Each structure stands twice: as C-alpha cells, then as structure tokens.
Amino acid sequence: MTDGREGWAVILGASSGMGEATSRALAVAGYRIFGIHLDFRAGLAHVDEVKAAIEAAGSEALFINMNAADDEKRASALATLRERFDRSEAAGHHPYVRVVMHSLAFGSLVPYITDDPKAGVDRKKMEMTQDVMANSLVYWVQDLYRGGFLEQGSKIFSMTSEGSSRVVPSYGVVSSAKAALESHTRQLAMELARTGKGITANTIRAGVTITPALLKIPEHDEMIAITKRRNPTGRMTTPQDVATTIVALSGEGVDFINGEIIGVDGGEFITGS
Ligand SMILES: NC(=O)c1ccc[n+]([C@@H]2O[C@H](COP(=O)([O-])OP(=O)(O)OC[C@H]3O[C@@H](n4cnc5c(N)ncnc54)[C@H](O)[C@@H]3O)[C@@H](O)[C@H]2O)c1
C-alpha cells in the first residue's frame, strides 16, 4: 500500500480456504485484518495459526468467532472495530476499511426432490443458506457504509462459483444463494457508485478449489476429477490464486472495475464441460 491511510480488510470467513489465504496475503501487503469466522473447538488451533501468520507478517489480526449472519453479533463486532479505529485515530492515524471480502461457506447441500421430506430442502435450510451465503453481504456492507468505515478506494468482493448457473444434484440451494449473491453485488456496485464516494463491488468467480467447503459437497470426487480434465492449465484453482487476485485488485488506482463477475480459474469456465 502506498496510501498514507491505515488500511484494514474485513474478511468474512477468514479462518479457512479463500478467506484465510486472502487474509494472509493482504497482511503481507500491509493491511490489518478484521477476521470473522465460525469455528468450534477443534478448529481453534488453526485459527491461532492464521492469526500468528498475520502477525508474523508485521500486521494485526483482530478476529471474532461468531455467526456472521446474526444481526446483534454483527453490531457488536462492528462496535469492536470502531473502538479499534478510535484508538488509531487518537494516535493520529487514519484507519479505514479498504477491502471487504465475503467468503462464507455454510449451506445446505441437499436436493429439492426427495421421497423423505427430511432428506430434501425445507424452508429453514433454504432461508439459512440464503441468509449466510447471500443476504449477509448486504447487511455487512450497509453497516460498514453507515458506520463510515468505507472511503474512497474501498473495495467489496463476494465469492461465487460456476454453480450459480449450473446444476449439480446437491448444490441447488447454494446455487440459488450464489445467484442472489451475484445480484446483491451488482446492486451494491451501482448504488455505491452513485454515492460518489469511490467504493466498488465485484464478485470473484473461483474455479473448483480444494477446501473444506468443497469436500462437504457429496459429489466432490467427481467434481475434482472433471475439473482436472477440464481446466486448460492442467491444474485446479488454489486459494492462493484468489488471494493474489484480490491483493492486485485492491491496489492503488484500480478504481473503475465495478459490478463485474471476475473469473479466477485459469480458463476453466470458458472451456465448458
Ligand atoms: N471451494 C470452491 O471450490 C469454491 C469455488 C468457488 C467459490 N467458492 C466460494 O468461496 C467462498 C469460500 O469458500 P471456501 O471454499 O474457502 O470455504 P471454507 O470452508 O474453506 O471457508 C469458509 C469460511 O467461512 C466461515 N464461516 C462459515 N459459516 C460462517 C458463519 N455463519 N459465520 C461466520 N463465518 C462462517 C468458516 O469459519 C470459514 O472461515 C464461499 O462463498 C464458496 O462458496 C468456493
């Protein structure tokens, strides 16, 4: 970063996969990391490793273990960030949130049509998935905007997949959430641009990437085999590919890409099946 301001990244889903890799890479690039994640006891040692790596890069890791789709917890998390910003301001610095990344993976991987109602989607599963994987982006951005955290040059990234417009038996609920997420990001891009404050919003469409979220998809073995055959680079996308892209797109002067879906997949999407 060449800017004199104190740049922060809000990473929703900072403890694993794309969010973890991007947190680590942004820390190396000089950003401080406000990480939101949802981990149980078994995952906490890994969270400590991520935080330690961020600090070893000379950055700061302010992490909160919470459900990112909970309104009260979001308000409390942002109050914590505000307190941290107040301390920076008192020390004569100018903190702002330069990067917002929505990288939450938490959805129901069940089909719509099943003989046993318990095995298929129902209202609760549908709404929970939509809320975490799509709608929560809107509420975080609204609060970050209203709270004055976003400024000239701030960039919002959501994470989609080719599955937003394709069918996989267990992926229907997540697919619908991805379609909504893309739509929310476009809408935010347009409305934020009209504020004249220099804030952009784009969606990153990553190729199939080996992460804990992928391995939860019942068809993951088949998806990995197809992807390895299909990706013209001969390899799969990695979380590092996404991280490197977000660092580059967050840099100074990259201010006029807005409302796009940006593929990070080595050409997997254009290759078809
Ligand atoms: N892995 C892929 O092949 C792939 C491809 C394209 C897009 N994506 C998308 O990228 C994003 C990240 O996926 P990933 O593969 O890195 O997943 P991941 O499972 O490795 O990481 C998910 C992160 O989200 C956090 N999280 C989940 N639910 C949460 C909640 N309710 N509140 C707070 N934190 C929560 C987890 O703690 C974790 O940090 C997702 O939106 C996913 O759909 C993944």
The ligand as an SDF file (V2000), in Angstrom:
LIG
                    3D

 44 48  0  0  0  0  0  0  0  0999 V2000
  -14.0140  -24.1810   -2.8340 N   0  0  0  0  0  0  0  0  0  0  0  0
  -14.5050  -23.9480   -4.0380 C   0  0  0  0  0  0  0  0  0  0  0  0
  -14.4000  -24.7830   -4.9750 O   0  0  0  0  0  0  0  0  0  0  0  0
  -15.1820  -22.6450   -4.3210 C   0  0  0  0  0  0  0  0  0  0  0  0
  -15.3350  -22.2380   -5.6550 C   0  0  0  0  0  0  0  0  0  0  0  0
  -15.9680  -21.0360   -5.9300 C   0  0  0  0  0  0  0  0  0  0  0  0
  -16.4550  -20.2650   -4.9010 C   0  0  0  0  0  0  0  0  0  0  0  0
  -16.3110  -20.6770   -3.6060 N   0  0  0  0  0  0  0  0  0  0  0  0
  -16.8660  -19.8200   -2.5540 C   0  0  0  0  0  0  0  0  0  0  0  0
  -15.8070  -19.2120   -1.8450 O   0  0  0  0  0  0  0  0  0  0  0  0
  -16.2480  -18.9300   -0.5190 C   0  0  0  0  0  0  0  0  0  0  0  0
  -15.2730  -19.5190    0.4700 C   0  0  0  0  0  0  0  0  0  0  0  0
  -15.2950  -20.9200    0.3160 O   0  0  0  0  0  0  0  0  0  0  0  0
  -14.0980  -21.8450    0.7810 P   0  0  0  0  0  0  0  0  0  0  0  0
  -14.0780  -22.9600   -0.1590 O   0  0  0  0  0  0  0  0  0  0  0  0
  -12.8870  -21.0100    1.0070 O   0  0  0  0  0  0  0  0  0  0  0  0
  -14.7090  -22.3790    2.1850 O   0  0  0  0  0  0  0  0  0  0  0  0
  -14.0490  -22.8250    3.5670 P   0  0  0  0  0  0  0  0  0  0  0  0
  -14.9650  -23.8410    4.1380 O   0  0  0  0  0  0  0  0  0  0  0  0
  -12.6110  -23.1790    3.3900 O   0  0  0  0  0  0  0  0  0  0  0  0
  -14.1210  -21.4900    4.4670 O   0  0  0  0  0  0  0  0  0  0  0  0
  -15.3520  -20.9620    4.8770 C   0  0  0  0  0  0  0  0  0  0  0  0
  -15.1410  -19.8890    5.9230 C   0  0  0  0  0  0  0  0  0  0  0  0
  -16.4230  -19.3630    6.2740 O   0  0  0  0  0  0  0  0  0  0  0  0
  -16.5460  -19.3280    7.7180 C   0  0  0  0  0  0  0  0  0  0  0  0
  -17.9700  -19.4110    8.0190 N   0  0  0  0  0  0  0  0  0  0  0  0
  -18.8630  -20.3230    7.5540 C   0  0  0  0  0  0  0  0  0  0  0  0
  -20.0960  -20.0180    8.0090 N   0  0  0  0  0  0  0  0  0  0  0  0
  -19.9720  -18.9140    8.7700 C   0  0  0  0  0  0  0  0  0  0  0  0
  -20.8850  -18.1210    9.5010 C   0  0  0  0  0  0  0  0  0  0  0  0
  -22.2020  -18.4050    9.5600 N   0  0  0  0  0  0  0  0  0  0  0  0
  -20.4020  -17.0580   10.1690 N   0  0  0  0  0  0  0  0  0  0  0  0
  -19.0850  -16.7580   10.1520 C   0  0  0  0  0  0  0  0  0  0  0  0
  -18.1740  -17.4710    9.4590 N   0  0  0  0  0  0  0  0  0  0  0  0
  -18.6220  -18.5290    8.7830 C   0  0  0  0  0  0  0  0  0  0  0  0
  -15.7160  -20.5000    8.1900 C   0  0  0  0  0  0  0  0  0  0  0  0
  -15.3770  -20.3470    9.5690 O   0  0  0  0  0  0  0  0  0  0  0  0
  -14.5200  -20.3900    7.2430 C   0  0  0  0  0  0  0  0  0  0  0  0
  -13.6240  -19.4090    7.7280 O   0  0  0  0  0  0  0  0  0  0  0  0
  -17.6650  -19.4880   -0.3990 C   0  0  0  0  0  0  0  0  0  0  0  0
  -18.6020  -18.4800   -0.6520 O   0  0  0  0  0  0  0  0  0  0  0  0
  -17.6860  -20.5310   -1.5140 C   0  0  0  0  0  0  0  0  0  0  0  0
  -18.9870  -20.8100   -1.9660 O   0  0  0  0  0  0  0  0  0  0  0  0
  -15.6800  -21.8410   -3.2990 C   0  0  0  0  0  0  0  0  0  0  0  0
  1  2  1  0
  2  3  2  0
  2  4  1  0
  4  5  1  0
  4 44  2  0
  5  6  2  0
  6  7  1  0
  7  8  2  0
  8  9  1  0
  8 44  1  0
  9 10  1  0
  9 42  1  0
 10 11  1  0
 11 12  1  0
 11 40  1  0
 12 13  1  0
 13 14  1  0
 14 15  2  0
 14 16  1  0
 14 17  1  0
 17 18  1  0
 18 19  2  0
 18 20  1  0
 18 21  1  0
 21 22  1  0
 22 23  1  0
 23 24  1  0
 23 38  1  0
 24 25  1  0
 25 26  1  0
 25 36  1  0
 26 27  1  0
 26 35  1  0
 27 28  2  0
 28 29  1  0
 29 30  1  0
 29 35  2  0
 30 31  1  0
 30 32  2  0
 32 33  1  0
 33 34  2  0
 34 35  1  0
 36 37  1  0
 36 38  1  0
 38 39  1  0
 40 41  1  0
 40 42  1  0
 42 43  1  0
M  CHG  2   8   1  16  -1
M  END
$$$$
